[in-house]
Amino acid sequence: MYRWILSLLLPVVAVYLLTGHPQLMQPSLYGFTAGEIGLMHICLWLMTALLSLLFARSRAITVGFLTVAFSFGLPPLLGLEYHGSTLCLAFLAAGVCLIAAPEKKALKASSLIWSGLALIFAVGLVTVGELYGHTSLNILALGVALWGAATLALRCSKGGGKAESLMMSSVVGATFAGWTYGLGPEFLSLAGFRFLQLMSILPCLVSVVEHSFRLAYIDELTEIPGRRALVEDMQDPGQVFTLAMLDVDHFKKFNDTHGHEVGDHVLRMVAARIATVGEGGTAYRYGGEEFTVVFPGKTVEQVESELERLRTLVEDSPLVLRSPDRPKQKPKAPKKRGKKQPSVSVTVSIGAATRTRDEHWERVMKRADQALYKAKENGRNQVCRAS
């Protein structure tokens, strides 16, 4: 919970600090004119658009398009004036739509429909604001309503990940701060106003970059670093380190007996347990039912008790099998207790090896793998050191 609250508050604090900057009141900003800053805005959007298309991120490209459209095109095209409060509310209104929208491919029909609805919603809000005035009381009431709706939509959104939530909440937070403090050309220089618009698109770019990072380095099923992250971290592991290979015992039996869905639950449970590793260790999913834990600057003797703790933690965490007729949503009234839900016991075998002087990390992994097979031959569910 603290992450999404923090991502909502940080942009507000950032814009609040910027409003006190005397440079924003000058005709130019650090030597850049409004036109040059506007060109940066468009270039940044084009970069975001290309990355969004590459990684199929419809929200990032849409929010970027809306910032460009409302910054340069739509108000003059509709014969409207640039009022900072209504303009910021338009961004906020579009954000509410896009938070609730599912993440789809950028050029898919459903994504275009949601983008069109966001655009219509925002244009309608600006038009109403221009026709009926934008007194501070009306702005406050509408802004609070939109802020609450955006927060609720962000909290309940199931389609977006951390990257999309961070991007959308940043846009919402920045626009909320914008209309709160009346930021617009009538209060700031045009260069200062363009600068704030430029800042509003940065979270979109950060979102796409973060998503690409997660695709490359985070295992989708278990949510821990994957094999690519392990290989990169091993390029400079240090003079001394211990590498442990962990394997789920009888994993094929879980899949054959209970199905692949239960097998996935087993992997997620094991990953969650070994992710609590201490002694400065980092857990990775190596592939299939195999995991790797690396302890920089530690020997096997120093981390053997920690590996034993992880083994015991997995063993003491039986996996409860879900009933086939289990409802998708938790019922409000507690169900009467009947017979106990069936569960399966999960154990892991662990092999560990410490790097000797000038030994390549792949050789260390091979020795840890040999120790793992030794643990399995000795009866599984135990920790073995490499010779």
Buried (B, 14 or more C-beta within 10 A) or exposed (E): EEEBEEBBEBBBEBBEEBBEEEEBEEEBBEEBBBEBBBEBBBEBBEBBBEBBBEBBBBBBBBBBBBBBBBBBEBBEEEEBEBBBBBBBBBBBBBBBBBBBBEBBBBEEEEBBEBBEBBBEBBBEBBBBBBEEEBEEEBBEEBBEEBBEBBBEBBEEBEEBEBBBBBBBBBBBBBBBBBBBBBBBBEBBBBBBBBBBBBBBBBBBBBBBBBBBEBEEBBBEEBEBBBBBBBEEBBEEBEEBBBBBBBBBBBBEEBBEEBEEEBBBBBBBBBBBBBBEBEBBBBBBBBEEBBBBBBBBEBBBEBBBEBBEBBBBBBBEBEBEEEEEEEEEEEEEEEEEEEEEEEEBEBBBBBBBBBBEEEEEBEEBBBBBBBBBBBBBEEEBBBBBBBE
